[in-house]
Amino acid sequence: MRLPFCAAMLAAGVLANAGFADVTLSGKSDPGVTIAGQMTALLGTEKQRLQRLPDDTMTEIAVGPKAAKPGNAKVGTLDYSDAWLAAQAAPTGDAEWQCLTEALYFEARGESLKGQFAVAEVILNRVDSPLYPRSVCGVVKQRGGGGCQFSYVCDGNGDKMRDAASRDRAARIARAMLDGAPRALTEGATHFHTSAVRPSWAKRFPMTASIGAHKFYRQPGSRG
């Protein structure tokens, strides 16, 4: 059965009105004019609300949320435990990651987990300092004064990381630190030495931490 024209128009109006539950239709002869005015007012209010949002929120609305960075998604919640380290993504990386992994393996693999993280802090603090090379590999392989900054670089021994467990641990620490894990152990230290030695600079630099067999120091002026 076909509905009369007026009834069909009424049904269409009811369906249209269902999509705007917050809009009240006027009894005037041209309800479209009233709806347009109300919609304009509503959009104006929303525009004012949007203008008060931070820029990064507006960007996310426009282009969508940023894709999550692959790798260690929770480095900001660093827990100095083997369980936390094992839960991180399998470590991979570029030459910088490889250099940091080797430095941790050869200079600190006998240290506690915190001790190895602390050595990683020293290397990255040097990278950030105007007094040292601007890359991890540059810092680790730096020479001068008749020797090397890190002894394993010029000790004449092969640099094969033969202990698989220690290599994996160093690689995971390196990945976490390069991904932005907090440097919370050494207060900006740029130097360290074992308790068995006493280098001359240790008398001039303030000591910032003692972790395991290592003592840590910050070179004055290293922060620029």
VEXVO-132293 format. One line per field, with one value per residue (C-alpha): residue number from 1; y negated, x negated, z. Coordinates in Angstrom, 3 decimals. Example, Ala and Ser with C-alpha at 12.3 -4.5 7.8 and 13.67 -1.06 7.14 Angstrom:
residues 2
resi 1,2
yy 4.500,1.060
xx -12.300,-13.670
zz 7.800,7.140
***
This chain:
residues 224
resi 1,2,3,4,5,6,7,8,9,10,11,12,13,14,15,16,17,18,19,20,21,22,23,24,25,26,27,28,29,30,31,32,33,34,35,36,37,38,39,40,41,42,43,44,45,46,47,48,49,50,51,52,53,54,55,56,57,58,59,60,61,62,63,64,65,66,67,68,69,70,71,72,73,74,75,76,77,78,79,80,81,82,83,84,85,86,87,88,89,90,91,92,93,94,95,96,97,98,99,100,101,102,103,104,105,106,107,108,109,110,111,112,113,114,115,116,117,118,119,120,121,122,123,124,125,126,127,128,129,130,131,132,133,134,135,136,137,138,139,140,141,142,143,144,145,146,147,148,149,150,151,152,153,154,155,156,157,158,159,160,161,162,163,164,165,166,167,168,169,170,171,172,173,174,175,176,177,178,179,180,181,182,183,184,185,186,187,188,189,190,191,192,193,194,195,196,197,198,199,200,201,202,203,204,205,206,207,208,209,210,211,212,213,214,215,216,217,218,219,220,221,222,223,224
yy 0.000,-3.396,-6.071,-9.398,-12.097,-14.005,-10.840,-9.873,-13.310,-13.065,-9.679,-11.048,-13.966,-11.640,-9.594,-12.701,-14.044,-10.807,-11.715,-15.026,-14.089,-17.332,-19.545,-20.735,-21.460,-24.697,-24.868,-27.501,-26.801,-26.294,-24.083,-23.736,-27.315,-26.715,-23.489,-25.266,-27.998,-25.529,-23.491,-26.636,-27.467,-23.944,-23.952,-27.334,-25.982,-22.952,-25.215,-27.227,-24.025,-22.780,-26.082,-25.554,-22.155,-21.823,-21.750,-18.123,-17.062,-18.961,-17.268,-13.854,-14.644,-15.744,-12.981,-10.266,-9.136,-8.623,-5.082,-3.412,-3.301,0.285,1.812,1.100,-0.656,-1.044,-2.171,-5.090,-2.567,-1.005,1.674,2.793,6.498,9.398,10.120,6.619,6.867,10.282,8.937,6.344,6.901,8.884,6.303,5.199,2.022,0.126,-0.522,-2.751,0.077,2.497,0.191,-0.290,3.448,4.224,1.572,2.957,6.518,5.889,3.154,4.217,7.728,8.820,6.048,6.149,5.097,1.612,1.478,2.182,-0.384,-2.876,-2.331,-2.851,-6.156,-7.290,-6.601,-8.383,-11.306,-11.733,-11.667,-14.531,-16.516,-19.125,-17.757,-14.394,-12.902,-13.175,-9.473,-6.296,-4.737,-7.928,-7.974,-4.279,-4.265,-7.610,-7.601,-10.144,-10.607,-7.492,-5.205,-4.584,-5.912,-2.360,0.169,3.033,0.973,1.080,3.986,6.166,8.842,9.970,8.367,11.527,11.636,15.353,15.502,15.643,14.825,11.813,10.645,10.811,8.925,6.181,5.942,5.524,2.871,1.009,1.122,-0.151,-3.024,-4.094,-3.990,-6.592,-4.752,-7.226,-7.863,-7.766,-6.138,-8.305,-11.967,-12.798,-10.893,-10.948,-8.774,-5.584,-3.344,-0.154,-0.285,1.329,-1.794,-5.511,-7.618,-11.181,-12.736,-11.115,-13.734,-16.586,-15.333,-15.045,-11.448,-10.943,-7.251,-3.974,-0.878,2.562,2.429,-0.901,-4.490,-7.189,-10.817,-13.865,-15.995,-19.702,-21.524,-18.301,-19.499,-22.521
xx 0.000,-1.389,-1.262,0.355,-2.211,-1.772,-2.161,-5.314,-6.805,-5.966,-7.714,-10.804,-10.836,-10.711,-13.632,-15.677,-14.930,-16.212,-19.710,-19.607,-18.189,-19.480,-17.802,-14.212,-12.242,-10.358,-6.657,-7.320,-6.476,-10.184,-11.818,-14.932,-15.898,-15.676,-17.720,-20.396,-20.645,-20.853,-23.503,-25.542,-25.374,-26.404,-29.345,-30.427,-30.535,-32.550,-34.955,-35.576,-36.253,-38.670,-40.579,-41.269,-42.903,-46.731,-48.522,-49.597,-46.014,-44.826,-47.515,-46.429,-42.808,-43.849,-46.316,-45.669,-47.802,-51.528,-52.621,-54.307,-58.091,-59.283,-61.559,-61.400,-58.088,-58.439,-62.015,-60.699,-59.637,-63.095,-63.433,-66.982,-66.182,-66.943,-63.205,-62.509,-65.440,-64.342,-60.835,-62.105,-62.092,-64.988,-67.760,-68.948,-70.544,-73.116,-76.827,-76.148,-74.281,-77.070,-79.742,-77.828,-77.182,-80.884,-81.921,-79.539,-80.634,-84.362,-84.374,-81.574,-80.227,-81.458,-79.469,-75.913,-73.036,-73.083,-76.833,-76.488,-73.720,-75.960,-78.801,-76.317,-75.354,-78.987,-79.343,-76.109,-76.934,-80.160,-78.275,-76.106,-79.107,-80.904,-84.198,-83.922,-83.076,-79.417,-78.786,-78.917,-81.554,-83.602,-83.536,-84.306,-87.188,-88.685,-92.451,-94.814,-97.549,-99.300,-96.369,-92.654,-89.746,-88.400,-91.150,-89.715,-90.043,-93.842,-94.724,-95.720,-93.148,-90.546,-87.139,-85.063,-82.117,-82.293,-80.022,-76.536,-74.627,-76.833,-76.628,-72.831,-72.658,-74.967,-72.999,-69.718,-71.149,-72.584,-69.250,-67.322,-69.734,-69.819,-66.017,-65.918,-65.978,-66.537,-70.088,-69.344,-72.413,-75.502,-74.386,-75.963,-79.227,-81.776,-84.474,-84.749,-87.476,-87.702,-88.409,-91.797,-93.223,-93.371,-93.879,-95.130,-91.896,-89.998,-91.520,-90.114,-86.689,-83.761,-82.679,-78.988,-78.396,-79.947,-78.362,-79.909,-83.639,-83.378,-83.489,-81.969,-83.005,-81.753,-84.274,-83.782,-82.436,-81.289,-77.703,-78.571
zz 0.000,-0.957,1.720,0.880,0.004,3.287,5.368,3.496,4.074,7.780,8.053,6.346,8.754,11.752,10.416,9.742,13.204,14.776,13.654,15.584,18.954,20.496,17.886,18.498,15.337,15.037,14.202,11.547,7.919,6.977,9.659,7.478,8.215,11.968,11.754,9.735,12.341,15.186,13.382,12.775,16.488,17.444,15.029,16.313,19.870,18.761,16.883,20.052,21.985,19.335,19.381,23.085,22.522,22.570,19.213,19.552,20.226,17.149,15.076,16.306,15.422,11.933,10.992,13.545,16.516,16.044,15.361,18.307,18.060,17.562,20.154,23.866,24.322,28.100,28.600,30.647,33.313,33.583,36.240,37.000,36.942,34.636,34.394,33.022,30.637,29.331,28.697,26.220,22.476,21.022,20.570,17.147,15.913,13.922,14.425,17.461,19.168,18.296,19.737,22.978,23.262,22.854,25.374,27.991,27.309,27.540,30.199,32.543,31.959,35.385,37.060,38.395,36.150,37.669,37.216,33.500,33.089,34.892,32.410,29.568,31.202,31.195,27.475,26.560,28.868,26.918,23.629,24.926,26.180,24.031,25.361,23.578,20.175,19.170,18.581,20.654,18.407,18.510,22.309,22.722,20.226,21.212,21.617,23.112,25.660,24.457,25.140,24.744,26.745,27.013,27.594,25.552,22.350,22.386,24.674,21.727,22.471,19.986,20.367,20.033,22.442,23.162,26.221,24.661,27.859,28.665,25.046,25.066,28.353,27.103,23.853,25.713,28.028,25.036,23.222,26.241,26.834,23.188,23.154,25.911,29.226,32.085,33.282,36.974,38.506,38.067,38.088,34.749,35.268,32.437,34.041,36.045,37.404,39.402,43.102,42.438,40.773,41.516,38.361,38.715,37.491,40.367,42.680,40.593,39.549,41.982,42.597,41.872,42.594,43.676,42.158,42.556,41.789,39.947,41.144,38.946,38.446,36.548,34.707,35.433,32.389,30.719,30.545,28.443
***
